[in-house]
Amino acid sequence: MTLGRPIACPTRFTCLPLVVAAVVLVGCAVRASAQPPQPSERVTFPEAVARAIERNPNSAIAAAGILRADALLTQAQSASRLQVNATVTTTTLNRSVKFEDSTVTPMNQVAGTVDVRLPLYAPVQWARRAQAEDQKNVAELSAQNVRRQTALATADAYLTILAMRRVAEGNLRARDTAREHFELARQLEEQGAGSRLNMLRAQQELSVDEVLVEGADLAVYRAQEALGVLLVADGPVDAAEEPVFALPEGANVTPAPSGLLLSRSDLKLFSAEQGAAQRVLDDSRKDRHPYLEGILQGQSVYPSQFFSDANSARLLFQLSIPLFDSGQRAGLKAERLAAVNVAAATVAGATTLASSEVRAARVAVDSATRAVVSARAGSEQAQQVVDITNISFRAGGSTNIEVIDAVRRGRDTDTAVAVAEDTLRRAQLDLLAALGLFP
């Protein structure tokens, strides 16, 4: 078909139904050919959370952090243990030294030395070993918190798919109803029992619903893509079922801050960081302690000098005492004190926020439960209104405007149900997460 060339029609109005029908068919064909890609797989909620924790790159990064902390612990432990080193030295003089035809100092000489050292009193090294153990514990708790964040992000994407799909279903029902109404209005107009204005109004409502359906389908696809990224899948992943979040007994009782510190991974992480910072601060006094080291050295020289043996050994005890450092240790202690204050403030703020999250989530669950009941009742009532209005319109008892208004209200109530159900699911999930019971 060449755009711009008029189509020959006997009259303007006899050709209009054909044009409208062609537009609708072309619009349906375009929509069918432009559907978002279908998900390659569908997963349940537990499967999605488990796969995300296992495969997500953030979990791998957190695991690497544990390995790094373990390596640092090994280094700190080795500093306070036995150290054995060997050296080989060659010495070449410009000339040898002789005395009465005997070589006192040879011109070329090779010396091999074995140095064995053992810290006997090393408070600083011992403190660093304990501090490295704390950092390893912090790394492990950080990995747990990363898994928690990954699980929450996966749950958010999963619930978004369910909510957007519910909205899409409501828009699709409204679109189908609007299409039926448009077809009826078109038939009535062709038969002379209706008006072109009613048909255009019905067509306008159908066009609006088509746009809403497209937007809802795109939102579902984007949520599926987001879930696929979290699961490290090569394509969108769909939600296979609606999760059921069973609230435990005693969920209506706000736990004490100490209970939250034991159940939530983020609070345990912040508490461990505070403990690690406090240990570093307490160990500041050990920076002024002396350092005692036992050293055993064995040496072999070839050729030997005239007044020394070729093989020798000696035992040394070396004591290092820090006396004056121009304020370096005082500055380190002040820095460590600041770190402790920051960690303590972080724990206090996070604990207060956690208690607030529990209370807010509990109230949200109660409110959302009531809202879901009302929204579902409103949706059923709106659907009945749509059915009755359609029947009445066919019988001539209601107007075109009333039908369109009923369809819009039905679509709005379906969206309200989707929003209320999504709010309830998220409130239940938030409560479980606030109590430290998810994942």
VEXTOR-606250 format. One record per residue (C-alpha): chain; x, y, z. Coordinates in steps of 0.5 Angstrom, whole numbers, plus 500, padded with zeros to 3 digits. Layout:
BEGIN
c->A	c1->X	c2->Y	c3->Z
...
//
This chain:
BEGIN
c->A	c1->500	c2->500	c3->500
c->A	c1->503	c2->507	c3->498
c->A	c1->502	c2->512	c3->504
c->A	c1->499	c2->518	c3->501
c->A	c1->494	c2->516	c3->496
c->A	c1->487	c2->516	c3->498
c->A	c1->483	c2->510	c3->498
c->A	c1->477	c2->510	c3->493
c->A	c1->471	c2->510	c3->497
c->A	c1->463	c2->511	c3->495
c->A	c1->462	c2->515	c3->501
c->A	c1->466	c2->517	c3->507
c->A	c1->462	c2->514	c3->512
c->A	c1->461	c2->507	c3->509
c->A	c1->468	c2->506	c3->508
c->A	c1->470	c2->508	c3->515
c->A	c1->468	c2->501	c3->518
c->A	c1->473	c2->498	c3->514
c->A	c1->478	c2->503	c3->516
c->A	c1->477	c2->502	c3->523
c->A	c1->477	c2->495	c3->522
c->A	c1->484	c2->495	c3->518
c->A	c1->487	c2->500	c3->524
c->A	c1->485	c2->495	c3->529
c->A	c1->488	c2->489	c3->525
c->A	c1->494	c2->492	c3->524
c->A	c1->495	c2->495	c3->531
c->A	c1->494	c2->487	c3->533
c->A	c1->499	c2->485	c3->528
c->A	c1->504	c2->490	c3->530
c->A	c1->503	c2->488	c3->538
c->A	c1->504	c2->481	c3->536
c->A	c1->510	c2->482	c3->532
c->A	c1->513	c2->486	c3->538
c->A	c1->512	c2->482	c3->544
c->A	c1->518	c2->482	c3->549
c->A	c1->522	c2->476	c3->549
c->A	c1->519	c2->470	c3->553
c->A	c1->523	c2->468	c3->559
c->A	c1->528	c2->462	c3->558
c->A	c1->526	c2->459	c3->564
c->A	c1->521	c2->459	c3->570
c->A	c1->524	c2->459	c3->578
c->A	c1->520	c2->458	c3->584
c->A	c1->522	c2->463	c3->590
c->A	c1->526	c2->459	c3->594
c->A	c1->530	c2->457	c3->588
c->A	c1->531	c2->464	c3->586
c->A	c1->534	c2->466	c3->592
c->A	c1->539	c2->460	c3->593
c->A	c1->541	c2->461	c3->586
c->A	c1->542	c2->468	c3->587
c->A	c1->546	c2->467	c3->593
c->A	c1->550	c2->461	c3->589
c->A	c1->552	c2->465	c3->583
c->A	c1->552	c2->472	c3->584
c->A	c1->558	c2->476	c3->583
c->A	c1->558	c2->479	c3->589
c->A	c1->558	c2->473	c3->593
c->A	c1->564	c2->471	c3->589
c->A	c1->567	c2->477	c3->591
c->A	c1->565	c2->476	c3->599
c->A	c1->568	c2->469	c3->599
c->A	c1->575	c2->472	c3->596
c->A	c1->575	c2->477	c3->602
c->A	c1->575	c2->471	c3->606
c->A	c1->581	c2->468	c3->603
c->A	c1->584	c2->475	c3->603
c->A	c1->583	c2->475	c3->611
c->A	c1->585	c2->468	c3->612
c->A	c1->592	c2->470	c3->608
c->A	c1->593	c2->476	c3->612
c->A	c1->592	c2->472	c3->619
c->A	c1->597	c2->467	c3->616
c->A	c1->602	c2->473	c3->615
c->A	c1->601	c2->475	c3->622
c->A	c1->602	c2->468	c3->625
c->A	c1->608	c2->467	c3->622
c->A	c1->611	c2->474	c3->624
c->A	c1->611	c2->471	c3->631
c->A	c1->614	c2->464	c3->630
c->A	c1->620	c2->461	c3->628
c->A	c1->624	c2->464	c3->622
c->A	c1->630	c2->461	c3->619
c->A	c1->634	c2->464	c3->613
c->A	c1->640	c2->462	c3->610
c->A	c1->645	c2->467	c3->606
c->A	c1->651	c2->466	c3->602
c->A	c1->657	c2->471	c3->601
c->A	c1->663	c2->472	c3->597
c->A	c1->668	c2->476	c3->598
c->A	c1->674	c2->478	c3->594
c->A	c1->679	c2->483	c3->596
c->A	c1->684	c2->487	c3->592
c->A	c1->690	c2->482	c3->595
c->A	c1->691	c2->477	c3->600
c->A	c1->694	c2->478	c3->607
c->A	c1->700	c2->474	c3->609
c->A	c1->704	c2->473	c3->615
c->A	c1->711	c2->469	c3->615
c->A	c1->708	c2->465	c3->608
c->A	c1->702	c2->464	c3->611
c->A	c1->695	c2->467	c3->608
c->A	c1->692	c2->470	c3->614
c->A	c1->686	c2->473	c3->610
c->A	c1->685	c2->470	c3->603
c->A	c1->683	c2->474	c3->597
c->A	c1->677	c2->470	c3->595
c->A	c1->673	c2->467	c3->601
c->A	c1->666	c2->464	c3->601
c->A	c1->661	c2->465	c3->607
c->A	c1->655	c2->461	c3->608
c->A	c1->650	c2->463	c3->614
c->A	c1->644	c2->460	c3->617
c->A	c1->640	c2->465	c3->621
c->A	c1->635	c2->462	c3->626
c->A	c1->630	c2->467	c3->630
c->A	c1->625	c2->466	c3->635
c->A	c1->621	c2->472	c3->638
c->A	c1->621	c2->470	c3->645
c->A	c1->617	c2->476	c3->648
c->A	c1->613	c2->480	c3->642
c->A	c1->607	c2->483	c3->644
c->A	c1->606	c2->487	c3->638
c->A	c1->606	c2->481	c3->634
c->A	c1->601	c2->477	c3->638
c->A	c1->597	c2->483	c3->638
c->A	c1->597	c2->483	c3->631
c->A	c1->595	c2->476	c3->630
c->A	c1->589	c2->477	c3->635
c->A	c1->587	c2->483	c3->630
c->A	c1->588	c2->479	c3->624
c->A	c1->583	c2->473	c3->627
c->A	c1->578	c2->479	c3->628
c->A	c1->578	c2->481	c3->621
c->A	c1->577	c2->474	c3->618
c->A	c1->571	c2->474	c3->623
c->A	c1->569	c2->481	c3->620
c->A	c1->570	c2->478	c3->613
c->A	c1->566	c2->472	c3->614
c->A	c1->560	c2->476	c3->617
c->A	c1->561	c2->481	c3->611
c->A	c1->560	c2->475	c3->606
c->A	c1->553	c2->473	c3->610
c->A	c1->551	c2->480	c3->610
c->A	c1->552	c2->480	c3->602
c->A	c1->548	c2->474	c3->601
c->A	c1->543	c2->477	c3->605
c->A	c1->543	c2->483	c3->601
c->A	c1->543	c2->479	c3->595
c->A	c1->537	c2->475	c3->597
c->A	c1->533	c2->481	c3->599
c->A	c1->535	c2->484	c3->592
c->A	c1->532	c2->477	c3->588
c->A	c1->526	c2->477	c3->593
c->A	c1->525	c2->484	c3->590
c->A	c1->525	c2->483	c3->583
c->A	c1->521	c2->476	c3->584
c->A	c1->515	c2->480	c3->587
c->A	c1->516	c2->486	c3->582
c->A	c1->515	c2->480	c3->577
c->A	c1->508	c2->478	c3->580
c->A	c1->506	c2->485	c3->581
c->A	c1->507	c2->487	c3->574
c->A	c1->504	c2->481	c3->572
c->A	c1->498	c2->482	c3->576
c->A	c1->497	c2->489	c3->573
c->A	c1->498	c2->487	c3->566
c->A	c1->492	c2->482	c3->567
c->A	c1->488	c2->487	c3->569
c->A	c1->490	c2->491	c3->564
c->A	c1->489	c2->486	c3->559
c->A	c1->482	c2->484	c3->562
c->A	c1->480	c2->492	c3->561
c->A	c1->483	c2->492	c3->554
c->A	c1->478	c2->485	c3->552
c->A	c1->472	c2->489	c3->555
c->A	c1->474	c2->495	c3->551
c->A	c1->475	c2->491	c3->545
c->A	c1->468	c2->488	c3->546
c->A	c1->465	c2->494	c3->547
c->A	c1->468	c2->498	c3->541
c->A	c1->466	c2->492	c3->536
c->A	c1->459	c2->493	c3->539
c->A	c1->459	c2->500	c3->538
c->A	c1->461	c2->499	c3->531
c->A	c1->456	c2->494	c3->529
c->A	c1->450	c2->499	c3->532
c->A	c1->453	c2->505	c3->528
c->A	c1->453	c2->500	c3->522
c->A	c1->446	c2->498	c3->523
c->A	c1->444	c2->506	c3->524
c->A	c1->442	c2->504	c3->532
c->A	c1->448	c2->508	c3->535
c->A	c1->452	c2->514	c3->533
c->A	c1->459	c2->515	c3->531
c->A	c1->461	c2->519	c3->537
c->A	c1->460	c2->513	c3->541
c->A	c1->464	c2->508	c3->537
c->A	c1->470	c2->513	c3->537
c->A	c1->469	c2->514	c3->545
c->A	c1->469	c2->506	c3->545
c->A	c1->475	c2->506	c3->540
c->A	c1->479	c2->511	c3->544
c->A	c1->478	c2->507	c3->551
c->A	c1->481	c2->501	c3->547
c->A	c1->487	c2->505	c3->544
c->A	c1->488	c2->507	c3->552
c->A	c1->488	c2->500	c3->554
c->A	c1->492	c2->498	c3->549
c->A	c1->498	c2->503	c3->551
c->A	c1->497	c2->500	c3->558
c->A	c1->498	c2->493	c3->556
c->A	c1->504	c2->495	c3->552
c->A	c1->507	c2->498	c3->558
c->A	c1->505	c2->493	c3->563
c->A	c1->508	c2->488	c3->559
c->A	c1->514	c2->492	c3->558
c->A	c1->515	c2->492	c3->566
c->A	c1->514	c2->485	c3->567
c->A	c1->519	c2->484	c3->562
c->A	c1->524	c2->489	c3->565
c->A	c1->523	c2->485	c3->572
c->A	c1->524	c2->478	c3->569
c->A	c1->531	c2->481	c3->566
c->A	c1->533	c2->484	c3->573
c->A	c1->531	c2->477	c3->576
c->A	c1->536	c2->474	c3->570
c->A	c1->541	c2->478	c3->572
c->A	c1->541	c2->477	c3->579
c->A	c1->541	c2->469	c3->577
c->A	c1->547	c2->470	c3->572
c->A	c1->542	c2->467	c3->567
c->A	c1->543	c2->469	c3->560
c->A	c1->536	c2->472	c3->559
c->A	c1->530	c2->474	c3->563
c->A	c1->527	c2->469	c3->568
c->A	c1->520	c2->468	c3->570
c->A	c1->517	c2->467	c3->577
c->A	c1->513	c2->461	c3->577
c->A	c1->509	c2->461	c3->583
c->A	c1->507	c2->466	c3->589
c->A	c1->511	c2->465	c3->595
c->A	c1->508	c2->464	c3->602
c->A	c1->511	c2->468	c3->607
c->A	c1->509	c2->465	c3->614
c->A	c1->510	c2->469	c3->620
c->A	c1->513	c2->466	c3->626
c->A	c1->510	c2->466	c3->633
c->A	c1->512	c2->472	c3->637
c->A	c1->512	c2->476	c3->631
c->A	c1->508	c2->481	c3->634
c->A	c1->513	c2->482	c3->640
c->A	c1->519	c2->487	c3->638
c->A	c1->525	c2->483	c3->640
c->A	c1->530	c2->487	c3->645
c->A	c1->536	c2->490	c3->641
c->A	c1->541	c2->484	c3->644
c->A	c1->536	c2->479	c3->640
c->A	c1->537	c2->483	c3->634
c->A	c1->544	c2->483	c3->634
c->A	c1->544	c2->476	c3->635
c->A	c1->539	c2->474	c3->629
c->A	c1->541	c2->480	c3->624
c->A	c1->547	c2->479	c3->619
c->A	c1->548	c2->486	c3->618
c->A	c1->548	c2->488	c3->626
c->A	c1->552	c2->482	c3->627
c->A	c1->557	c2->485	c3->622
c->A	c1->557	c2->492	c3->625
c->A	c1->558	c2->489	c3->632
c->A	c1->564	c2->485	c3->630
c->A	c1->567	c2->491	c3->627
c->A	c1->566	c2->495	c3->633
c->A	c1->569	c2->489	c3->637
c->A	c1->575	c2->489	c3->632
c->A	c1->576	c2->497	c3->633
c->A	c1->576	c2->496	c3->640
c->A	c1->581	c2->491	c3->640
c->A	c1->586	c2->495	c3->636
c->A	c1->585	c2->501	c3->641
c->A	c1->586	c2->496	c3->647
c->A	c1->593	c2->494	c3->644
c->A	c1->595	c2->501	c3->643
c->A	c1->599	c2->500	c3->650
c->A	c1->603	c2->494	c3->647
c->A	c1->606	c2->499	c3->642
c->A	c1->611	c2->501	c3->648
c->A	c1->613	c2->494	c3->650
c->A	c1->620	c2->491	c3->649
c->A	c1->621	c2->486	c3->644
c->A	c1->626	c2->480	c3->645
c->A	c1->628	c2->476	c3->640
c->A	c1->633	c2->469	c3->640
c->A	c1->638	c2->468	c3->635
c->A	c1->642	c2->462	c3->633
c->A	c1->647	c2->463	c3->627
c->A	c1->651	c2->458	c3->624
c->A	c1->657	c2->460	c3->619
c->A	c1->662	c2->456	c3->615
c->A	c1->667	c2->460	c3->611
c->A	c1->672	c2->457	c3->606
c->A	c1->678	c2->458	c3->606
c->A	c1->678	c2->460	c3->613
c->A	c1->682	c2->465	c3->616
c->A	c1->688	c2->464	c3->620
c->A	c1->686	c2->466	c3->626
c->A	c1->678	c2->463	c3->626
c->A	c1->675	c2->456	c3->625
c->A	c1->672	c2->454	c3->618
c->A	c1->665	c2->453	c3->622
c->A	c1->662	c2->457	c3->628
c->A	c1->656	c2->458	c3->631
c->A	c1->653	c2->463	c3->636
c->A	c1->647	c2->465	c3->640
c->A	c1->644	c2->472	c3->641
c->A	c1->639	c2->475	c3->645
c->A	c1->637	c2->481	c3->642
c->A	c1->632	c2->486	c3->646
c->A	c1->629	c2->492	c3->643
c->A	c1->626	c2->498	c3->647
c->A	c1->622	c2->503	c3->644
c->A	c1->624	c2->510	c3->647
c->A	c1->622	c2->516	c3->643
c->A	c1->618	c2->516	c3->637
c->A	c1->616	c2->524	c3->636
c->A	c1->608	c2->522	c3->637
c->A	c1->607	c2->517	c3->632
c->A	c1->604	c2->512	c3->637
c->A	c1->600	c2->517	c3->640
c->A	c1->597	c2->519	c3->633
c->A	c1->596	c2->512	c3->632
c->A	c1->592	c2->511	c3->638
c->A	c1->588	c2->517	c3->637
c->A	c1->586	c2->515	c3->630
c->A	c1->584	c2->508	c3->633
c->A	c1->580	c2->511	c3->638
c->A	c1->576	c2->515	c3->632
c->A	c1->575	c2->508	c3->629
c->A	c1->572	c2->506	c3->635
c->A	c1->567	c2->512	c3->636
c->A	c1->565	c2->511	c3->629
c->A	c1->564	c2->503	c3->630
c->A	c1->560	c2->505	c3->636
c->A	c1->555	c2->510	c3->633
c->A	c1->554	c2->505	c3->627
c->A	c1->552	c2->500	c3->631
c->A	c1->547	c2->504	c3->635
c->A	c1->544	c2->507	c3->629
c->A	c1->543	c2->501	c3->626
c->A	c1->540	c2->497	c3->632
c->A	c1->535	c2->503	c3->633
c->A	c1->533	c2->503	c3->625
c->A	c1->533	c2->495	c3->626
c->A	c1->528	c2->496	c3->632
c->A	c1->524	c2->501	c3->628
c->A	c1->524	c2->497	c3->622
c->A	c1->521	c2->491	c3->626
c->A	c1->515	c2->496	c3->628
c->A	c1->514	c2->499	c3->622
c->A	c1->513	c2->492	c3->618
c->A	c1->509	c2->489	c3->623
c->A	c1->504	c2->495	c3->622
c->A	c1->505	c2->495	c3->615
c->A	c1->503	c2->487	c3->615
c->A	c1->496	c2->489	c3->619
c->A	c1->495	c2->495	c3->614
c->A	c1->496	c2->491	c3->608
c->A	c1->492	c2->485	c3->610
c->A	c1->486	c2->489	c3->611
c->A	c1->487	c2->493	c3->604
c->A	c1->488	c2->487	c3->600
c->A	c1->481	c2->484	c3->603
c->A	c1->478	c2->491	c3->601
c->A	c1->481	c2->491	c3->594
c->A	c1->479	c2->484	c3->592
c->A	c1->472	c2->486	c3->594
c->A	c1->472	c2->492	c3->590
c->A	c1->475	c2->489	c3->584
c->A	c1->469	c2->483	c3->585
c->A	c1->464	c2->489	c3->585
c->A	c1->467	c2->493	c3->579
c->A	c1->467	c2->487	c3->575
c->A	c1->460	c2->486	c3->577
c->A	c1->458	c2->493	c3->575
c->A	c1->462	c2->492	c3->568
c->A	c1->458	c2->486	c3->567
c->A	c1->451	c2->489	c3->568
c->A	c1->453	c2->495	c3->565
c->A	c1->455	c2->492	c3->558
c->A	c1->448	c2->488	c3->559
c->A	c1->444	c2->494	c3->560
c->A	c1->448	c2->498	c3->554
c->A	c1->446	c2->492	c3->549
c->A	c1->439	c2->493	c3->552
c->A	c1->439	c2->500	c3->551
c->A	c1->438	c2->501	c3->559
c->A	c1->445	c2->505	c3->560
c->A	c1->449	c2->510	c3->556
c->A	c1->456	c2->509	c3->552
c->A	c1->459	c2->513	c3->558
c->A	c1->457	c2->509	c3->563
c->A	c1->460	c2->503	c3->560
c->A	c1->467	c2->506	c3->559
c->A	c1->467	c2->509	c3->566
c->A	c1->465	c2->502	c3->569
c->A	c1->471	c2->499	c3->565
c->A	c1->476	c2->504	c3->567
c->A	c1->474	c2->503	c3->574
c->A	c1->474	c2->496	c3->573
c->A	c1->481	c2->497	c3->571
c->A	c1->483	c2->501	c3->577
c->A	c1->480	c2->496	c3->582
c->A	c1->484	c2->491	c3->579
c->A	c1->491	c2->495	c3->579
c->A	c1->489	c2->497	c3->586
c->A	c1->488	c2->489	c3->588
c->A	c1->495	c2->488	c3->585
c->A	c1->498	c2->494	c3->589
c->A	c1->495	c2->492	c3->595
c->A	c1->497	c2->484	c3->594
c->A	c1->504	c2->487	c3->593
c->A	c1->504	c2->491	c3->599
c->A	c1->502	c2->485	c3->603
c->A	c1->508	c2->481	c3->600
c->A	c1->513	c2->486	c3->601
c->A	c1->511	c2->488	c3->608
c->A	c1->511	c2->480	c3->610
c->A	c1->518	c2->480	c3->607
c->A	c1->520	c2->486	c3->610
c->A	c1->518	c2->483	c3->617
c->A	c1->522	c2->477	c3->616
c->A	c1->528	c2->481	c3->614
c->A	c1->527	c2->486	c3->620
c->A	c1->527	c2->480	c3->625
c->A	c1->533	c2->476	c3->621
c->A	c1->529	c2->471	c3->619
c->A	c1->530	c2->472	c3->611
c->A	c1->534	c2->469	c3->608
//
